[in-house]
Amino acid sequence: MTRSTPPSDWVAYAVVFGTVAAMMYGKYLIGRGDKPIDEVIKEDIQEVEHLVEDVIHDVEDKIK
């Protein structure tokens, strides 16, 4: 079994830079969506209520 030569420096720099960039992007995404869960749930519930109301109106119009 032979040993291969170690990767050149640019490969190591690219891996480290890619890892740091991915971590920073993940933290950005987490921070961007940082709202209290109650607000998020209320917004989702209101959106679903509006969709249900639209469906009810569509069904009523089709029945008439």
Helices and strands as residue ranges (DSSP letters): H 9-32, H 37-63
